[in-house]
Amino acid sequence: MSMGNLWQFFGLPDPDASVVSTKSSDSKPQRAGQTLTNDPTESLPVVEEPLRPAPQVEPVLEWNGPVTPDGEPFHDLSNHGFQPIMRPSRALRYVKPDEKHRIHTRNIAQRVMQGDTVIVDLRTLVHMESHQQACRRELRVMCEQTGVGVFALDLEDKLLMIPGADVVVDIEKHELGLTRLLNIN
């Protein structure tokens, strides 16, 4: 399909055609009293209209974004116009012992003082009960120095939570996660 046919397919004038052409030599003359038929073998004259200049559009004065070649405002849907996304000042951090089975309490203390809540996972130390106890002691000393508490999230005290500075933890209800939803049933 050529480009001219594509323009005709959509019902638009061909921008490259500047001359009106008709196929009058191929068409049959109509006699008096003869009616036109819808015979597909009978060719009808094809009239191509010359390209009309696009109407001039006045630019919108309030628009300060991109414009189309016609001068119309172009609304980029990927640009929402919202304020830039701010990075959160607090985070939830997940910490587990490194390859030498150490917990870096100094780094944890810095993050806690900035307001981050830290989850410490000691479950990787499954067969090292004495080492788990040593890590818990280090975390307790660090929490006493920073003035925050440490909370166990499981029954075995292997998953610990250290809330960040200015984070409030309700210790009276003892409801965490889905416990309340499970008790409703």
CYANA upper distance limits for C-alpha pairs under 8 A (distance plus 0.5 A):
  1 MET  CA      5 ASN  CA      6.68
  1 MET  CA      6 LEU  CA      7.16
  2 SER  CA      6 LEU  CA      6.81
  3 MET  CA      7 TRP  CA      6.77
  4 GLY  CA      8 GLN  CA      6.84
  4 GLY  CA     14 ASP  CA      6.16
  5 ASN  CA      9 PHE  CA      6.44
  6 LEU  CA     10 PHE  CA      7.01
  7 TRP  CA     11 GLY  CA      6.75
  7 TRP  CA     12 LEU  CA      5.59
  7 TRP  CA     13 PRO  CA      6.64
  7 TRP  CA     14 ASP  CA      6.07
  8 GLN  CA     12 LEU  CA      6.11
  8 GLN  CA     13 PRO  CA      7.08
  8 GLN  CA     14 ASP  CA      7.61
 13 PRO  CA     48 GLU  CA      7.08
 13 PRO  CA     49 GLU  CA      6.38
 13 PRO  CA     50 PRO  CA      7.34
 13 PRO  CA     51 LEU  CA      6.70
 14 ASP  CA     48 GLU  CA      7.79
 14 ASP  CA     49 GLU  CA      8.14
 14 ASP  CA     50 PRO  CA      7.96
 14 ASP  CA     51 LEU  CA      7.31
 15 PRO  CA     50 PRO  CA      8.04
 15 PRO  CA     51 LEU  CA      5.95
 16 ASP  CA     51 LEU  CA      8.36
 17 ALA  CA     48 GLU  CA      8.02
 17 ALA  CA     49 GLU  CA      8.43
 17 ALA  CA     50 PRO  CA      6.76
 17 ALA  CA     51 LEU  CA      7.70
 18 SER  CA     50 PRO  CA      5.64
 18 SER  CA     51 LEU  CA      7.21
 19 VAL  CA     48 GLU  CA      8.30
 19 VAL  CA     49 GLU  CA      8.34
 19 VAL  CA     50 PRO  CA      6.84
 20 VAL  CA     47 VAL  CA      7.02
 20 VAL  CA     48 GLU  CA      5.92
 20 VAL  CA     49 GLU  CA      6.49
 20 VAL  CA     50 PRO  CA      6.96
 21 SER  CA     46 VAL  CA      7.86
 21 SER  CA     47 VAL  CA      6.50
 21 SER  CA     48 GLU  CA      6.76
 22 THR  CA     45 PRO  CA      6.13
 22 THR  CA     46 VAL  CA      6.00
 22 THR  CA     47 VAL  CA      5.95
 22 THR  CA     48 GLU  CA      8.24
 23 LYS  CA     27 SER  CA      7.18
 23 LYS  CA     44 LEU  CA      8.23
 23 LYS  CA     45 PRO  CA      5.49
 23 LYS  CA     46 VAL  CA      6.85
 24 SER  CA     45 PRO  CA      6.71
 26 ASP  CA     43 SER  CA      7.71
 27 SER  CA     42 GLU  CA      8.27
 27 SER  CA     43 SER  CA      6.73
 27 SER  CA     44 LEU  CA      6.88
 27 SER  CA     45 PRO  CA      7.21
 30 GLN  CA     34 GLN  CA      7.00
 38 ASN  CA     42 GLU  CA      8.43
 54 ALA  CA     70 ASP  CA      8.40
 56 GLN  CA     70 ASP  CA      7.85
 57 VAL  CA     70 ASP  CA      7.40
 57 VAL  CA     71 GLY  CA      6.82
 57 VAL  CA     72 GLU  CA      7.30
 58 GLU  CA     71 GLY  CA      7.60
 58 GLU  CA     72 GLU  CA      8.31
 59 PRO  CA     71 GLY  CA      6.21
 59 PRO  CA     72 GLU  CA      6.72
 59 PRO  CA     73 PRO  CA      8.03
 60 VAL  CA     72 GLU  CA      8.07
 60 VAL  CA     73 PRO  CA      7.76
 63 TRP  CA     73 PRO  CA      7.28
 65 GLY  CA     73 PRO  CA      7.49
 65 GLY  CA     74 PHE  CA      7.61
 65 GLY  CA     75 HIS  CA      8.21
 66 PRO  CA     73 PRO  CA      6.77
 66 PRO  CA     74 PHE  CA      5.93
 66 PRO  CA     75 HIS  CA      7.98
 67 VAL  CA     71 GLY  CA      5.97
 67 VAL  CA     72 GLU  CA      5.83
 67 VAL  CA     73 PRO  CA      4.91
 67 VAL  CA     74 PHE  CA      5.30
 68 THR  CA     72 GLU  CA      5.78
 68 THR  CA     73 PRO  CA      6.78
 68 THR  CA     74 PHE  CA      6.29
 76 ASP  CA     80 HIS  CA      8.48
 89 SER  CA    115 GLY  CA      8.23
 90 ARG  CA    114 GLN  CA      7.76
 90 ARG  CA    115 GLY  CA      6.04
 90 ARG  CA    116 ASP  CA      5.46
 90 ARG  CA    117 THR  CA      8.28
 91 ALA  CA    115 GLY  CA      8.07
 91 ALA  CA    116 ASP  CA      5.33
 91 ALA  CA    117 THR  CA      6.90
 92 LEU  CA    116 ASP  CA      6.29
 92 LEU  CA    117 THR  CA      5.39
 92 LEU  CA    118 VAL  CA      6.34
 92 LEU  CA    119 ILE  CA      7.94
 93 ARG  CA    116 ASP  CA      7.37
 93 ARG  CA    117 THR  CA      6.62
 93 ARG  CA    118 VAL  CA      5.12
 93 ARG  CA    119 ILE  CA      6.53
 94 TYR  CA    118 VAL  CA      6.40
 94 TYR  CA    119 ILE  CA      5.35
 94 TYR  CA    120 VAL  CA      6.61
 94 TYR  CA    121 ASP  CA      7.96
 95 VAL  CA    103 ILE  CA      8.50
 95 VAL  CA    118 VAL  CA      7.49
 95 VAL  CA    119 ILE  CA      6.53
 95 VAL  CA    120 VAL  CA      5.29
 95 VAL  CA    121 ASP  CA      6.68
 96 LYS  CA    103 ILE  CA      7.54
 96 LYS  CA    120 VAL  CA      6.19
 96 LYS  CA    121 ASP  CA      5.40
 96 LYS  CA    122 LEU  CA      6.73
 96 LYS  CA    124 THR  CA      8.07
 97 PRO  CA    101 HIS  CA      5.24
 97 PRO  CA    102 ARG  CA      5.51
 97 PRO  CA    103 ILE  CA      5.61
 97 PRO  CA    121 ASP  CA      8.08
 97 PRO  CA    122 LEU  CA      7.43
 97 PRO  CA    124 THR  CA      7.97
 98 ASP  CA    102 ARG  CA      6.06
 98 ASP  CA    103 ILE  CA      7.42
101 HIS  CA    125 LEU  CA      8.02
102 ARG  CA    135 CYS  CA      8.11
103 ILE  CA    135 CYS  CA      7.17
104 HIS  CA    108 ILE  CA      7.01
105 THR  CA    109 ALA  CA      6.47
105 THR  CA    138 GLU  CA      7.64
105 THR  CA    139 LEU  CA      7.06
105 THR  CA    142 MET  CA      7.04
106 ARG  CA    110 GLN  CA      6.94
106 ARG  CA    142 MET  CA      8.32
107 ASN  CA    111 ARG  CA      6.91
108 ILE  CA    112 VAL  CA      6.60
108 ILE  CA    118 VAL  CA      7.81
109 ALA  CA    113 MET  CA      6.63
109 ALA  CA    142 MET  CA      7.25
109 ALA  CA    143 CYS  CA      8.18
109 ALA  CA    146 THR  CA      7.35
110 GLN  CA    114 GLN  CA      6.94
111 ARG  CA    115 GLY  CA      7.06
111 ARG  CA    116 ASP  CA      5.93
111 ARG  CA    117 THR  CA      8.30
111 ARG  CA    118 VAL  CA      8.45
111 ARG  CA    164 GLY  CA      7.99
112 VAL  CA    116 ASP  CA      5.44
112 VAL  CA    117 THR  CA      6.69
112 VAL  CA    118 VAL  CA      7.59
112 VAL  CA    162 ILE  CA      7.97
112 VAL  CA    163 PRO  CA      7.37
112 VAL  CA    164 GLY  CA      4.82
112 VAL  CA    165 ALA  CA      6.42
113 MET  CA    146 THR  CA      7.78
113 MET  CA    164 GLY  CA      6.74
113 MET  CA    165 ALA  CA      5.79
114 GLN  CA    164 GLY  CA      7.49
114 GLN  CA    165 ALA  CA      7.11
115 GLY  CA    163 PRO  CA      8.24
115 GLY  CA    164 GLY  CA      4.62
115 GLY  CA    165 ALA  CA      5.05
115 GLY  CA    166 ASP  CA      7.08
115 GLY  CA    167 VAL  CA      7.61
116 ASP  CA    163 PRO  CA      7.50
116 ASP  CA    164 GLY  CA      5.12
116 ASP  CA    165 ALA  CA      7.82
117 THR  CA    161 MET  CA      7.74
117 THR  CA    162 ILE  CA      6.29
117 THR  CA    163 PRO  CA      4.91
117 THR  CA    164 GLY  CA      5.02
117 THR  CA    167 VAL  CA      8.40
118 VAL  CA    161 MET  CA      6.29
118 VAL  CA    162 ILE  CA      5.61
118 VAL  CA    163 PRO  CA      6.86
118 VAL  CA    164 GLY  CA      7.78
119 ILE  CA    159 LEU  CA      7.50
119 ILE  CA    160 LEU  CA      6.15
119 ILE  CA    161 MET  CA      5.03
119 ILE  CA    162 ILE  CA      6.87
120 VAL  CA    158 LYS  CA      8.47
120 VAL  CA    159 LEU  CA      6.34
120 VAL  CA    160 LEU  CA      5.53
120 VAL  CA    161 MET  CA      6.74
120 VAL  CA    162 ILE  CA      8.35
121 ASP  CA    158 LYS  CA      6.55
121 ASP  CA    159 LEU  CA      5.24
121 ASP  CA    160 LEU  CA      6.98
122 LEU  CA    126 VAL  CA      8.25
122 LEU  CA    132 GLN  CA      7.14
122 LEU  CA    158 LYS  CA      5.29
122 LEU  CA    159 LEU  CA      6.62
123 ARG  CA    158 LYS  CA      6.01
123 ARG  CA    159 LEU  CA      7.62
125 LEU  CA    129 GLU  CA      7.79
125 LEU  CA    131 HIS  CA      7.93
125 LEU  CA    132 GLN  CA      6.99
128 MET  CA    132 GLN  CA      6.72
129 GLU  CA    133 GLN  CA      6.83
130 SER  CA    134 ALA  CA      6.83
131 HIS  CA    135 CYS  CA      6.76
132 GLN  CA    136 ARG  CA      6.72
132 GLN  CA    158 LYS  CA      8.37
133 GLN  CA    137 ARG  CA      6.72
134 ALA  CA    138 GLU  CA      6.79
135 CYS  CA    139 LEU  CA      6.72
136 ARG  CA    140 ARG  CA      6.62
137 ARG  CA    141 VAL  CA      6.70
138 GLU  CA    142 MET  CA      6.66
139 LEU  CA    143 CYS  CA      6.58
139 LEU  CA    150 VAL  CA      8.22
140 ARG  CA    144 GLU  CA      6.69
140 ARG  CA    149 GLY  CA      8.39
140 ARG  CA    150 VAL  CA      7.33
141 VAL  CA    145 GLN  CA      6.78
142 MET  CA    146 THR  CA      6.78
143 CYS  CA    147 GLY  CA      6.28
143 CYS  CA    148 VAL  CA      5.63
143 CYS  CA    149 GLY  CA      6.31
143 CYS  CA    150 VAL  CA      7.19
143 CYS  CA    162 ILE  CA      8.30
144 GLU  CA    148 VAL  CA      6.97
144 GLU  CA    149 GLY  CA      7.82
148 VAL  CA    162 ILE  CA      7.73
148 VAL  CA    163 PRO  CA      7.43
148 VAL  CA    164 GLY  CA      7.99
148 VAL  CA    165 ALA  CA      7.69
149 GLY  CA    162 ILE  CA      6.80
149 GLY  CA    163 PRO  CA      7.59
150 VAL  CA    160 LEU  CA      7.18
150 VAL  CA    161 MET  CA      6.24
150 VAL  CA    162 ILE  CA      5.27
150 VAL  CA    163 PRO  CA      7.79
151 PHE  CA    160 LEU  CA      6.05
151 PHE  CA    161 MET  CA      5.56
151 PHE  CA    162 ILE  CA      6.93
152 ALA  CA    157 ASP  CA      5.70
152 ALA  CA    158 LYS  CA      7.86
152 ALA  CA    159 LEU  CA      6.50
152 ALA  CA    160 LEU  CA      5.05
152 ALA  CA    161 MET  CA      6.76
153 LEU  CA    157 ASP  CA      7.39
153 LEU  CA    158 LYS  CA      8.37
153 LEU  CA    159 LEU  CA      5.90
153 LEU  CA    160 LEU  CA      6.14
153 LEU  CA    161 MET  CA      7.23
154 ASP  CA    158 LYS  CA      7.23
154 ASP  CA    159 LEU  CA      6.41
154 ASP  CA    160 LEU  CA      8.31
163 PRO  CA    167 VAL  CA      6.39
163 PRO  CA    168 VAL  CA      8.21
163 PRO  CA    169 VAL  CA      8.01
170 ASP  CA    174 HIS  CA      7.79
175 GLU  CA    179 THR  CA      6.49
175 GLU  CA    180 ARG  CA      6.61
176 LEU  CA    180 ARG  CA      7.89
178 LEU  CA    182 LEU  CA      6.60
179 THR  CA    183 ASN  CA      6.73
180 ARG  CA    184 ILE  CA      6.97
181 LEU  CA    185 ASN  CA      7.88
